[in-house]
């Protein structure tokens, strides 16, 4: 099943690379202890893609991770959070409808590369924000797979989740 259910933003620097444990299957089993993450439900209006870019001439390969988000209302609190996202470089955990949790921007974080703030022109149009977040990494985005799952993947790998204003 396609689509993403929620995203979790982690401030760049709150999740040091030295605290991340990679399992033998190349998944992330822990990120540390009580790392703050901010959850936004984005059902049916957002997507995640990863593009592989290679250059035979240069001998390089990198993985571009794109998270396209729609927040469905304009208000002062969401405006402040979107501004922080624009100036920051967060790590983003993407939760899809298949129960997968994928970490975009693990090492380098993700940059806000495009966005709109829109009020719409008709009664049924979007009133909110569209954002494109992009990470570029030397490895593909890893899955979060806790070593001792309890049913709450985010808590099991070491995140402390707070609801974002636009959930």
Backbone as CSV, one residue per row, in Angstrom:
resi,resn,N_x,N_y,N_z,CA_x,CA_y,CA_z,C_x,C_y,C_z
1,UNK,0.844,-1.179,0.000,0.000,0.000,0.000,0.885,1.236,0.000
2,UNK,0.569,2.198,-0.808,1.353,3.423,-0.904,0.900,4.480,0.076
3,UNK,1.664,5.530,0.155,1.330,6.673,0.983,2.028,6.665,2.325
4,UNK,2.126,7.863,2.901,2.703,7.969,4.235,1.663,8.472,5.214
5,UNK,1.766,7.964,6.409,0.804,8.216,7.473,1.229,9.395,8.350
6,UNK,2.524,9.426,8.682,3.029,10.470,9.572,4.504,10.698,9.309
7,UNK,4.986,11.864,9.721,6.416,12.155,9.713,6.803,12.643,11.100
8,UNK,8.051,12.395,11.449,8.597,12.805,12.741,9.859,13.607,12.469
9,UNK,9.903,14.825,12.959,11.072,15.680,12.782,11.956,15.594,14.016
10,UNK,13.246,15.445,13.789,14.242,15.410,14.856,15.247,16.511,14.543
11,UNK,15.459,17.417,15.488,16.401,18.504,15.256,17.783,17.964,14.935
12,UNK,18.417,18.567,13.928,19.760,18.148,13.549,20.684,18.355,14.754
13,UNK,21.459,17.342,15.064,22.368,17.414,16.198,21.829,16.747,17.446
14,UNK,20.499,16.546,17.535,19.907,15.865,18.698,20.119,14.354,18.631
15,UNK,20.508,13.862,17.473,20.670,12.426,17.270,22.092,12.172,16.767
16,UNK,23.080,12.203,17.668,24.461,12.045,17.206,24.697,10.680,16.579
17,UNK,25.498,10.680,15.528,25.798,9.450,14.791,26.384,8.385,15.716
18,UNK,27.110,8.810,16.748,27.728,7.850,17.667,26.700,7.100,18.514
19,UNK,25.474,7.632,18.640,24.429,6.973,19.424,23.581,5.994,18.631
20,UNK,23.785,5.948,17.320,22.973,5.091,16.451,23.586,3.700,16.377
21,UNK,22.746,2.684,16.583,23.184,1.298,16.468,22.597,0.708,15.192
22,UNK,23.484,0.197,14.326,23.075,-0.426,13.066,23.139,-1.938,13.249
23,UNK,22.048,-2.626,12.928,21.995,-4.084,13.071,22.736,-4.766,11.923
24,UNK,22.910,-6.074,12.028,23.587,-6.829,10.967,22.802,-6.786,9.656
25,UNK,21.490,-6.523,9.711,20.689,-6.414,8.490,20.675,-4.978,7.948
26,UNK,21.549,-4.101,8.501,21.716,-2.710,8.066,20.504,-1.830,8.389
27,UNK,19.745,-2.208,9.413,18.640,-1.391,9.916,19.108,-0.661,11.173
28,UNK,18.372,0.360,11.581,18.683,1.076,12.816,17.892,0.438,13.948
29,UNK,18.593,-0.033,14.984,17.904,-0.644,16.123,17.784,0.309,17.301
30,UNK,18.697,1.272,17.438,18.580,2.311,18.475,19.197,3.609,17.960
31,UNK,18.686,4.721,18.486,19.223,6.048,18.144,19.763,6.769,19.366
32,UNK,19.560,6.215,20.518,19.961,6.860,21.761,18.865,6.682,22.790
33,UNK,18.746,7.655,23.689,17.736,7.591,24.746,16.951,8.900,24.796
34,UNK,15.646,8.801,24.676,14.740,9.961,24.781,15.107,11.111,23.847
35,UNK,15.413,10.788,22.600,15.702,11.810,21.588,14.369,12.466,21.211
36,UNK,14.241,13.805,21.343,12.969,14.466,21.017,12.624,14.360,19.530
37,UNK,11.377,13.989,19.246,10.856,13.920,17.879,9.471,14.554,17.870
38,UNK,9.146,15.260,16.798,7.872,15.966,16.681,7.061,15.338,15.555
39,UNK,5.893,14.813,15.911,5.066,14.041,14.976,4.022,14.920,14.293
40,UNK,3.882,14.689,12.977,2.840,15.332,12.174,2.119,14.259,11.379
41,UNK,0.806,14.178,11.534,0.027,13.255,10.713,-0.225,13.926,9.374
42,UNK,0.109,13.225,8.301,0.016,13.805,6.958,-0.710,12.866,5.992
43,UNK,-1.619,12.096,6.509,-2.305,11.075,5.712,-2.889,11.620,4.419
44,UNK,-2.661,10.845,3.349,-3.296,11.045,2.052,-2.909,12.330,1.330
45,UNK,-1.923,13.067,1.819,-1.561,14.301,1.140,-0.050,14.464,0.997
46,UNK,0.715,13.457,1.350,2.165,13.575,1.351,2.791,12.302,0.802
47,UNK,4.083,12.398,0.413,4.749,11.215,-0.121,6.246,11.253,0.162
48,UNK,6.863,10.076,-0.012,8.300,9.912,0.158,8.853,9.193,-1.068
49,UNK,9.951,9.691,-1.602,10.646,9.008,-2.690,12.145,9.082,-2.436
50,UNK,12.860,8.112,-2.969,14.315,8.128,-2.898,14.855,7.880,-4.296
51,UNK,15.725,8.773,-4.746,16.325,8.667,-6.068,17.796,8.311,-5.924
52,UNK,18.271,7.409,-6.766,19.668,7.016,-6.767,20.348,7.748,-7.913
53,UNK,21.413,8.476,-7.590,22.142,9.227,-8.601,23.577,8.728,-8.644
54,UNK,23.988,8.246,-9.812,25.344,7.732,-9.984,26.003,8.391,-11.180
55,UNK,27.308,8.556,-11.074,28.102,9.070,-12.181,29.257,8.112,-12.424
56,UNK,29.202,7.398,-13.515,30.288,6.481,-13.877,31.578,7.279,-14.100
57,UNK,31.455,8.454,-14.733,32.627,9.278,-15.028,33.343,9.721,-13.753
58,UNK,32.584,10.078,-12.726,33.167,10.579,-11.478,33.345,9.493,-10.424
59,UNK,32.719,8.338,-10.648,32.817,7.247,-9.678,32.057,7.531,-8.394
60,UNK,30.924,8.241,-8.509,30.151,8.617,-7.321,28.732,8.093,-7.387
61,UNK,28.169,7.852,-6.221,26.759,7.494,-6.082,26.253,8.121,-4.797
62,UNK,25.057,8.699,-4.855,24.408,9.179,-3.640,22.913,8.934,-3.749
63,UNK,22.264,9.002,-2.602,20.832,8.724,-2.514,20.118,9.994,-2.087
64,UNK,19.228,10.469,-2.944,18.452,11.671,-2.669,17.116,11.239,-2.071
65,UNK,16.830,11.714,-0.865,15.607,11.333,-0.150,14.675,12.545,-0.125
66,UNK,13.494,12.409,-0.718,12.543,13.514,-0.836,11.282,13.223,-0.038
67,UNK,10.916,14.172,0.815,9.690,14.079,1.593,8.847,15.286,1.217
68,UNK,7.720,15.042,0.542,6.791,16.101,0.142,5.625,16.098,1.115
69,UNK,5.406,17.242,1.773,4.430,17.321,2.856,3.363,18.351,2.576
70,UNK,2.163,18.084,3.061,1.079,19.060,3.043,0.517,19.167,4.453
71,UNK,0.571,20.372,5.002,-0.055,20.651,6.299,-1.336,21.410,6.005
72,UNK,-2.450,20.908,6.515,-3.767,21.320,6.049,-4.430,22.459,6.815
73,UNK,-3.682,23.370,7.363,-4.299,24.593,7.880,-3.225,25.625,8.144
74,UNK,-3.583,26.875,7.916,-2.665,27.963,8.234,-3.036,28.493,9.608
75,UNK,-2.059,28.576,10.467,-2.243,29.224,11.755,-0.882,29.681,12.255
76,UNK,-0.877,30.466,13.298,0.351,31.052,13.817,1.343,30.009,14.318
77,UNK,0.852,29.000,15.011,1.748,27.973,15.560,2.421,27.173,14.447
78,UNK,1.666,26.792,13.419,2.246,26.034,12.310,3.219,26.912,11.528
79,UNK,2.891,28.189,11.381,3.800,29.123,10.712,5.157,29.126,11.392
80,UNK,5.164,29.189,12.714,6.425,29.195,13.461,7.197,27.890,13.262
81,UNK,6.495,26.767,13.226,7.164,25.480,13.033,7.702,25.342,11.613
82,UNK,6.955,25.827,10.614,7.431,25.786,9.226,8.674,26.667,9.084
83,UNK,8.682,27.811,9.746,9.855,28.691,9.709,11.073,27.981,10.300
84,UNK,10.890,27.286,11.408,11.995,26.534,12.023,12.491,25.437,11.088
85,UNK,11.565,24.764,10.382,11.958,23.727,9.428,12.763,24.337,8.280
86,UNK,12.370,25.533,7.841,13.045,26.194,6.721,14.478,26.569,7.078
87,UNK,14.710,26.982,8.314,16.047,27.406,8.719,16.872,26.269,9.306
88,UNK,16.218,25.147,9.641,16.921,24.020,10.233,17.331,23.002,9.192
89,UNK,17.796,21.865,9.674,18.213,20.769,8.807,17.852,19.470,9.519
90,UNK,16.558,19.213,9.686,16.142,18.085,10.525,16.389,16.716,9.888
91,UNK,16.459,15.728,10.750,16.352,14.332,10.331,14.842,14.072,10.286
92,UNK,14.370,13.252,9.354,12.934,12.999,9.232,12.677,11.498,9.212
93,UNK,11.841,11.045,10.132,11.386,9.657,10.118,10.046,9.639,9.404
94,UNK,9.939,8.800,8.381,8.711,8.663,7.597,8.037,7.359,8.013
95,UNK,6.761,7.450,8.424,5.969,6.262,8.748,5.000,6.018,7.604
96,UNK,5.092,4.858,6.967,4.185,4.570,5.859,3.017,3.690,6.318
97,UNK,2.117,3.414,5.408,0.925,2.626,5.729,1.201,1.130,5.866
98,UNK,2.437,0.723,5.607,2.806,-0.684,5.751,3.496,-0.957,7.080
99,UNK,3.523,0.037,7.955,4.172,-0.132,9.253,5.667,0.076,9.226
100,UNK,6.199,0.596,8.117,7.626,0.880,8.010,7.946,2.262,8.561
101,UNK,9.082,2.377,9.207,9.609,3.654,9.669,10.976,3.807,9.010
102,UNK,11.154,4.874,8.226,12.354,5.078,7.426,12.978,6.411,7.835
103,UNK,14.300,6.421,8.054,14.990,7.642,8.471,15.645,8.324,7.281
104,UNK,15.128,9.487,6.903,15.707,10.301,5.834,16.656,11.327,6.451
105,UNK,17.785,11.542,5.797,18.743,12.530,6.287,19.476,12.080,7.534
106,UNK,19.816,10.820,7.612,20.449,10.267,8.820,21.733,11.006,9.192
107,UNK,22.621,11.222,8.252,23.908,11.855,8.544,23.866,13.355,8.287
108,UNK,23.333,13.770,7.141,23.396,15.165,6.718,22.148,15.988,7.015
109,UNK,21.076,15.346,7.479,19.823,16.056,7.694,19.118,16.322,6.376
110,UNK,17.973,16.970,6.452,17.175,17.305,5.268,16.980,18.812,5.205
111,UNK,17.063,19.354,4.008,16.853,20.779,3.790,15.476,21.014,3.181
112,UNK,14.864,22.121,3.553,13.636,22.554,2.894,14.065,23.176,1.569
113,UNK,13.712,22.540,0.444,14.155,23.020,-0.867,13.072,23.771,-1.626
114,UNK,11.816,23.628,-1.222,10.713,24.334,-1.885,9.500,24.287,-0.973
115,UNK,8.577,25.201,-1.202,7.344,25.194,-0.426,6.419,26.307,-0.862
116,UNK,5.169,26.191,-0.437,4.187,27.239,-0.677,3.345,27.413,0.575
117,UNK,2.875,28.624,0.745,1.874,28.930,1.767,0.673,29.393,0.964
118,UNK,-0.428,28.658,1.066,-1.530,28.878,0.132,-2.866,28.972,0.868
119,UNK,-3.694,29.933,0.434,-5.030,30.061,1.024,-6.100,29.493,0.107
120,UNK,-5.741,29.215,-1.144,-6.723,28.698,-2.094,-7.621,29.804,-2.607
121,UNK,-8.385,29.494,-3.652,-9.308,30.495,-4.196,-10.761,30.043,-4.106
122,UNK,-10.994,28.740,-3.979,-12.354,28.214,-3.869,-12.549,27.589,-2.492
123,UNK,-13.764,27.408,-2.112,-14.082,26.887,-0.775,-13.424,25.541,-0.494
124,UNK,-13.243,24.697,-1.494,-12.666,23.380,-1.286,-11.154,23.312,-1.487
125,UNK,-10.503,24.460,-1.729,-9.059,24.473,-1.973,-8.264,24.353,-0.676
126,UNK,-6.998,23.991,-0.835,-6.097,23.873,0.313,-5.867,25.222,0.968
127,UNK,-5.958,25.221,2.275,-5.549,26.343,3.097,-4.451,25.765,3.981
128,UNK,-3.193,26.035,3.625,-2.125,25.431,4.400,-0.769,25.598,3.760
129,UNK,0.081,24.612,3.985,1.481,24.667,3.585,1.832,23.418,2.781
130,UNK,2.627,23.580,1.735,3.230,22.438,1.055,4.744,22.621,1.161
131,UNK,5.426,21.564,1.541,6.871,21.636,1.757,7.554,20.478,1.046
132,UNK,8.715,20.732,0.497,9.564,19.691,-0.062,10.851,19.679,0.734
133,UNK,11.087,18.573,1.424,12.293,18.389,2.219,13.178,17.393,1.471
134,UNK,14.491,17.653,1.448,15.391,16.778,0.697,16.671,16.496,1.476
135,UNK,17.015,15.219,1.517,18.283,14.798,2.101,19.130,14.141,1.031
136,UNK,20.432,14.264,1.177,21.373,13.588,0.275,22.359,12.826,1.134
137,UNK,22.377,11.521,0.935,23.192,10.643,1.781,24.004,9.682,0.928
138,UNK,25.098,9.172,1.485,25.901,8.184,0.758,25.279,6.799,0.812
139,UNK,24.361,6.570,1.752,23.663,5.284,1.872,22.167,5.498,1.694
140,UNK,21.439,4.464,1.243,19.980,4.587,1.194,19.417,4.762,2.602
141,UNK,18.245,5.355,2.685,17.591,5.549,3.985,17.396,4.199,4.665
142,UNK,17.689,4.158,5.958,17.566,2.907,6.717,16.194,2.830,7.387
143,UNK,15.759,1.581,7.618,14.533,1.314,8.348,14.836,1.309,9.843
144,UNK,13.869,1.729,10.636,13.970,1.608,12.086,13.357,0.267,12.472
145,UNK,14.162,-0.628,13.017,13.712,-1.957,13.425,14.289,-2.222,14.811
146,UNK,13.482,-1.984,15.861,13.999,-2.154,17.217,14.395,-3.596,17.522
147,UNK,15.447,-3.748,18.333,15.913,-5.081,18.731,14.884,-5.772,19.621
148,UNK,14.201,-4.991,20.471,13.179,-5.547,21.379,11.873,-4.791,21.173
149,UNK,11.107,-5.148,20.142,9.883,-4.392,19.843,8.776,-4.598,20.874
150,UNK,8.116,-3.479,21.232,6.980,-3.547,22.144,5.692,-3.125,21.451
151,UNK,5.825,-2.650,20.207,4.655,-2.166,19.483,4.717,-0.673,19.211
152,UNK,5.611,0.049,19.881,5.809,1.476,19.650,7.220,1.650,19.095
153,UNK,7.352,1.611,17.786,8.664,1.621,17.140,9.476,2.840,17.550
154,UNK,8.854,4.006,17.558,9.599,5.227,17.873,10.182,5.173,19.294
155,UNK,9.393,4.763,20.254,9.888,4.653,21.634,10.914,3.534,21.748
156,UNK,10.683,2.438,21.057,11.578,1.279,21.141,12.990,1.571,20.629
157,UNK,13.127,2.483,19.655,14.468,2.810,19.170,15.090,3.991,19.908
158,UNK,14.305,4.667,20.761,14.874,5.709,21.603,14.359,7.113,21.425
159,UNK,13.220,7.282,20.737,12.652,8.618,20.559,11.594,8.909,21.610
160,UNK,11.483,10.174,21.974,10.417,10.687,22.835,9.558,11.590,21.951
161,UNK,8.318,11.174,21.644,7.502,11.837,20.631,6.542,12.848,21.243
162,UNK,6.506,14.045,20.608,5.552,15.102,20.927,4.755,15.396,19.667
163,UNK,3.446,15.598,19.808,2.610,15.934,18.640,2.915,17.337,18.153
164,UNK,3.100,17.471,16.817,3.264,18.788,16.213,1.923,19.503,16.182
165,UNK,1.932,20.784,15.929,0.699,21.575,15.991,-0.300,21.219,14.916
166,UNK,0.139,20.687,13.807,-0.752,20.473,12.668,-1.126,19.013,12.501
167,UNK,-1.157,18.238,13.580,-1.491,16.815,13.484,-2.978,16.587,13.524
